[in-house]
Every structure is written in C-alpha cells, then in structure tokens.
Amino acid sequence: MKKARPFYLVFMLNLFPILGWAQDTIRVSDCPPKDLPDIINSWRKTPKERKDKTGSLFLVPVISSNPATGFAIGVAGQYTFKGKKPDSHYSIFSGNATVTTKNQVMFQVKNNIYLKDDRLFLTGDWRYFLFSQATYGLGTNTPEGGALNYQYGINGWESSEDSLVQPMKFDHIRFHQTISWRLRQSFYLGFGYHFDWFNNIIDERLDTLRPLYTSHYLYSKNYDFNTEEYLISGLSANITYDTRDNLVNAYKGFFANFNYRLSPEFLGSKKTVNMLSLEWRSFHGLSSRNPRHLISFWLMGNYTDSGKMPYLNLPALGYDQRGRSGRGYTQGRFRGNNIVYGETEYRFPISPCGGIFGGVLFLNATTASKPGGEEKLFDYLAPGYGFGLRMMVDKKSRTNLQIDFGFGKKSGGVYFGASETF
C-alpha cells in the first residue's frame, strides 16, 4: 500500500456533485415515486388497490460457492416497520441462515429498532458461526514480504486463494445489544452488553515444526492469549444523535454514535480491555426537486488498548454491525488495534420521473495500525471504489435491492443486499 494521500481523496470526493447536475429537471410533485409492485400492478388488466401498510417483509434465497465455504445455500430476509404515528421512524430487523458443504453454519440477526413512539432505540448484532475466514496480518501495509494476487469476493467472503493468505477455521458466538432512551429530540443515551466467543480456532497454515508461523499465532503468543479459544465480555455506554429522515434510506440528516466499551476480567475477559467506537453518517441533498439525488458520507473509527484484545476480536474491515464497510475488499482484509474507515457515496436516479431504478458511485479508504507502534494510523491508506445499481421495491420504507461492484488494491468483489450500504 502507498503512503496515505488524504488531500487526493478529499479532492475526489468533491467531484461527485458535478456528475449529477442533469437530474435537477425532475419535480417530485410531478413525478410521484414508484416501486416494483407499482410496475407489476400496472401490467394487470385490472390493477389492484394497494393497502397502506406500515411494514414490509423481503425474503430471498442465498446460493453461492467459493473456496472458503464450498457450496452454500440458505435464506436472507429483512423486515422494515414503523410505529402508528405518521412521524415515527422506520426500523429494520434482518437476518440470514446459511449452511455449506464444508459443514459450516452461519446464523445472524441484526436489529436497528425504534420503539415506544421513538422513545427507545435498540441496536443489536447476534451471530452463531461455524466458520472459516482468511486473515492477512495486522496493519494496512500487509501482508509483508510480498504482494497478494488479485483477490475476489462475494458479499465480503473471499472466493480466491493466494499463497500469502492465512486461512483459519473457528466457531464464533456473538451477542451485542444496546438499548438507549431518548432524552430530548433526536438525542439518546443508553448502555449495552457485548459478548464474543471464538472457539475451536484452527490456523490451517500454521506449522510449528517447519516452522511456519502465522500472524494469529505470533500475536497470541506475544500477548499471552490462548491460540485455540478466547472470549471478550463487557458493558458499554452509548450516546446517539440521529436526525435522519429515514433509517432505511436517508435523504437528509445525520447520525452520530459514541460507544465506550469496557470488558473486565471479572466478566470473563482474559485481560481488562476497553474499546472506543465512533461513527458519523451524513446525507446532503443535491437537488431541491428530486430527493434521490444526494451525496452521503460515512466515517468510523475503532480504538483499543494495544496488546490487550485477542486477535480475532481486533477491529477489522467489514466487522461493523451490518458488515457493509470495505466494498472492494474481502471481510477482514485489514485488521489492527486501531482502525479508521471513511466512505462517500453519490446517489442518483436513473429512471425518469420517479422511476424505480437508481445508481451509486462510491469511494472509500481504510487505515489500520499495528500494536506496539510499528505501523501507525494513516501511515498507509487502502483505497477502494466502485459503482452500483438500485431498484426500489418498497417506496413507503424506501427499501432498495442493491448490487454493487467494488475494486481495491489487487482486489474486487460483488455485493448484494437490501436497503443502502449506510
């Protein structure tokens, strides 16, 4: 990776608004929004009257194949809903269940829910994985001693192999849940519990007789962690400020979150360790006539005590709650005791007059540090970029189906999903 050039990235981000000037000719009042059910309904000889619902459910099959998981089959779904009041926020409850021919099981449930007329805000990430995933060492300029061949992924899962990749197998149980109370308009304060247990860890490339040592093994031995099992258990304080007009697909507003997590030994952690997580998202309209024409920004940072967090618990790319960071790289490609991630996305309509199709262009960048100060944040920068298509499937909640194509340093991937990346 090259040394970081932050001014080049900022310059590129400011080019995005220029690309969509032609969309300003559409008036929302003249072009009411449409979604896929509207189009299907228009094909009928006698169109049906659509009921005004406060929730929508989407279920899709999951079928994939790659070296890490083998052939995988399952189901993924998302339920969006809102309270009875007209100004209530939409909430998201999503999950997936997948099994593979390599005896892997992946079950995940996520929630971002407003309750009690938006007086309560819940955020959760629950996982049960019998899993395999490669690691690539710590820091942004990894792996040392050579360059990776071109890496390719599907939804963040690596689907190609390289001699410098360090494949691992492990079982992972996660329970992260926060609950926050609204103190005043858009401002929430709360607490949470966070549990991560990694068990049956197998370093597939580790060979202590040759010897051939992996990054996981060397880190664990250096900082006195078991190489086959460890857990983190802790409590957190949580502050949230959210002015987004829609959690599923925001057209305006911003989201800010401060989370400080303390994982003491008496709750089961090997060492008392803290983690500070900061997140910012903002959405800026580029047209007073068409709200789907906008630019958005996402900034996220995770900071831990050097050497006190087990290897697989260290902050890593693609390990945010929704697993959406780092388009262009496989999940876990960059890992460190500290990590900072930034992304900007330009969103624009493609279909004329409130049609169902839209598009996105995006840029992102990642920097991670190594414990002990060998490599600091912003010493190196890993950029990513790409484009995607959107299809509106529920205009009430603004839920889009998405397909994105991301590219990074000798890396690429295809990403499918519902709702927006952030």
N, C-alpha and C positions, 0 to 999 in steps of 0.2 A: 504494500500500500504506500502511496505517496504521502509526503508530509501534508498536513491539513492546510487548505487554502480557503478559509471561511469567506473572504470577500468575493471570491469567484462564485460560491454557492449563493450568497445574497444577491449578486447581480443577476444570476439565472432566475431566481425566484421572482424578481421584479419584472421579468419579461412576460410572465404569464398573462397579466391583464390585457396586454396588447392583442393576444391571439383571438379574443372572442368579441371584438367590437361589433361585428356584424349582427350579433344576436339581439341588439338593443331595439330592433324594429318591431318586436312582438309585444303586444299588450296583454296582460293577464286577463283583463275584463273581456277582451275579445276572444281569448283562447283559453277556455277553462281546461284544467288539467285532465288528462286521460290516463287510464291504466290498461293492462292486458285484458281484464274482464270486460271493460267497455268495448274494446275491439272485437272480442268474441261475441259479445251480446249484439253488436251491430250487424253481425253476419246472419243472425237468426231472422226468419221471416216475421216472427212476432217477438220483438225484444222484450225481455223480462225486466220488470222494475226491480232495481237493486235496493235491498234493505240497508238502512243506515245502521251499521254495526260499529261497536266501539272496540272490536278486537278482530284479529286475523291470524290464521294458522297456515304455515307452509311446511310441507314435508317433502324431502327429496331423497332419492336413493344415493348411496355413496358406493362407487365402484372405481377401484384404482389398482395399479400394480407398480411396484418398484423394488429394488434390491433390499431395502431396509425392512420392508413389511411383507413382501410377497404379494399375492393377490388379496385384496381387501374388499369386503362388502359390508354394507351397513345402511344406516339411515341418519339423516340430519334434519332438524326442524327448528323453527323459530315461531314463537307466539308473541305478537305485539298487542297491547291493550292499553286502555286509559280509563280514568275514573268517569263518573257520571257528569261532572261539571264540564262545561264547554272549554274552559281554560286549563283543564287538567293535562299534565304531561303524559305522553306515551311512554310505556315501559316495555322492556324486552326480556323474555325468558327463552333461552335457546339451549340446545343440547345435541349431542350426537352419540351414536353407539356403533362401533366397528369391530369386526373380527377379521383375522387374516390367516392365510395358510401357514404362517410361521408361528402359530399358536399365540398370537398377540391379541390383546383385548384393550380397546380404548373406549372409555365411557366418560363423558364430560357434560357438565351442566353449568351454565352461566346465567347470572341474573343481574339486571340493572332495573330496579323496580321502584316506582313511586307509589306510596300508599297513603290512606287517610287524607285525601284531598291534597296530596303532595306534601304533607307534613312529615312523612317518613321517606327516607331514601336508602335502599338496600343495594349492595353490590357484592356479588359472590362468584367464586370460581371453585367448583368441585370436580375432582378428577380421580379416576381409577384406571391406571395404565399398566398393562404388562407389555413393555415397550422396548424398542431398540432405536437408538439415535446416535449419530456420529458426534464427536467433539473435535475441535480444531485447535486446541490450545487457548491460552489467555492473551488478552490484548487485541488490538486492531491489526497489528502487523504480523499476523500468524497465518499459516504455520511457518516457523523459522526454518531456514536451510533449503528453501525451495518454493516453487510456485505451484499452486493447485492446477490440475487440468480443469477444463470447463465443467462447472457443476450445474446440474439441472434439478429442479424441484417441482412438486405439485402441492399447492397449498402449504408450502413450508417443509414438506417431507422430502429429504434428498432421494433422488431416483437415479443417481450415477455414483460411480466409485472412483477413488483416487488413492495412490499409494501413500499420500500424506494425511488422509483422513483416518481418525481413530474411532472405529465403530465400538459401540457399547450396547449392552442389554441391561435392563433394570426394571423393577416394579416401582411404581410411583403412586402414592396416595396423597391427594391434596384436598384440604378444606380451608378455604379462605372466605370469610364472610364479615362484612361490615354493616353496621346499621347507624344511620345518622338522623338527627332530629332538626327540623327547621327552626332556627332561632329568629330569623327575620326573612324578608323576601329574598329568595334565591340563595340564602346562606344556611349551611348545615354543619352541625358539629356532632361527632359520634365516636364510636370505638369499634374494634373488630378483633377477631381471633384468626390466627394464621398457623396452619399445620402442614408440613411437608415431610413425608417419609419416603426415602429411597432405600430399597431393599433388593437383595439378590443381584447386586451390581456385578457385571461381568465385563472386564476390559478385554475385548476379543483380540486385540493386537499385543497385549502385554505378554512378555516372555522374560521372566527374571533369570533364566538360565543362560540365555544368549550373551549378554542381557539386551532386552529391548523394552525400554520403559516408556510409558505413556504419560501425557500431561496430567491426567487424573491421578495416576499412581504417585507421581513425583510430588504433586501438590499435597495430596492426602498424607504422605509420609512426612513431608516437610513441616506440616502444620498439625500433625498428630491426630488425624482422622482415620477412622476405620475405612478400609478400601472397599468393603462389601456392603456396608449399611450405615446410615446416619439419618437423623431427623432434626428438624427445626420446629419449635413450638413457641408461639409468642402472642402478645397482645399489642394492639395498635391504637393510636389516637388519630382521628380522621377529621379534616376540615375540607368542605366542598363549597364552591361558589359556582352556580350554574344558571346562566341566563339564556341558554339555547332555546329556540322556539320549538325544537323537536329533537328528542334524544336519538331517534332512528336515523334521521336525515336532516340535519340542521341547515337552515338557510341563513341564519343570523345568530348573533350572540357568542358567548364564550363559556368555557368550562375550565375551572381551576381546581386542583386537588393537592392537598398536603397530607401525607401519611407517614407517621413515625412509628416504627415497629420495634419493640424490644422483646427479644427471645432469651429469657434467662435459663440458667441451668436447672432451677427447681421445677420448670415446666417440661423438662426433658431434653433440652438442647445440650449438645456436647460442651459448648462454650457459650457464655453470655455474649450475645451479639446484637447490634442494632442495625436497622436499615432505614434510610430516609428516601422516600419516593415522592417526586414532584412531577406534576403533569399539567399541561396547558393546551387547550384547543380553542381556536377562534375561527369565526366564519364571517366573511365580508362580501356583501353583495356587490356585483359589478354592473348591475342594471336595475333601474327603478321599475322597469317594465316586465322583466322576467326573473323571478327569484331563483330559478335553477341555474342561473349564470353567476358564479361566485368563485372566490378563491379562499382556501382554508389552510390553516397552519396547525401543526402538532409538534409539541416539544415535550420530551420526557427524560427524566434523569433518575437513576437509582444509585445510592451510595451506601457502602457497607464498611465495617471495620476490617482492615487488612489482615488476612490470615485467620479470621475467626468464623468464617462462613464455609461450610463444606462445598466442595467443587461444584456439584450439580445444583446447589442452591444459589450459586453466584448469579447476579444479574446477567441476562443473556438476551440476544436479539430474538424477537418472536415469542418472548415469555411474558408479555403483557397480558392482562386479563382476557382479552378477546383473541390473543395470538395473531394480531394483524400487523405488527411492526416489521419492517425489513423486507418489503417487497423487492425482489431481485436477488435475495439470498435465502438459503435454507435456514430453518429454525435452529438456533443455537450456533450459528456460524461465528458470531463474535460473543465473547464472554469475558468478564473481568470483575474485579471487586467494585469498580465504578463503571457506569456506562451512561452515555448521553446519546439520545436519538432525536433527530429533527426531520420533519417532512412537510412539504407543501403540496397541495393538490388543486389544480384548476379544473372546475366542473362546468360543463356547458351542455345545453340542449342540442340534439341533432335533429330530431323530428320537428317540423314546423308546427306552429300553432298548438302548443300544449301537448304534443305527441308523447309517445311512451319511451322513445329512445334518447339516451344521452351519452356523453363521453367524459373521460377524465384524462389529464396528463399529470404526472407526479414526479417529484424529485425527493430523495431522502439522503440522509447521511448518518453514519454511526461512528462513534469513537468509544473505545474501552481501554481501561488501564490494567496493569499487572500489579499484583501485591508486591510490596517492598520498594515501589518507586522505580522499577526497571523501565517501565513504559507508562507515561502519564496521559491523562485525558488530553486530547487534541494534539498529541504528538503525531498521530496518524489519523486519517479520515477515510472511511469506506463509503463512497457514494453509490447510490442506486437511482434508477429512473425507469419510466415506463408509461404505458397508456392502458386504457380500459374502456369497456362498453357497459352501459347500464340500460336496464329495461324495467320500467315502473310496473309493479304487479299489484300494488295497493296504494291508491292515491290518498286515502284517508290518513294512513300512517306514514306515507311517503316511502314505503319499502321498495327497494330496487333489488333485482337479481343482478349480480355483477360477475364479470370475467375480466381479469387484469393480466397483463404481460409485463413482467419486471425483469430488469437487467442490472447486474452489478459487475464487479471486478472478476472476470472469468467465471461468471455465474449468471443464472437465469431461472425463471420459474413462471408457472401459470397458477392463478389464484381464482377460486370460485367462492361465492358467498352470497348471503342476503344482507340487506342494509349496506351502509357505507363502511369503508375501512376505518374511519374515525369521525 
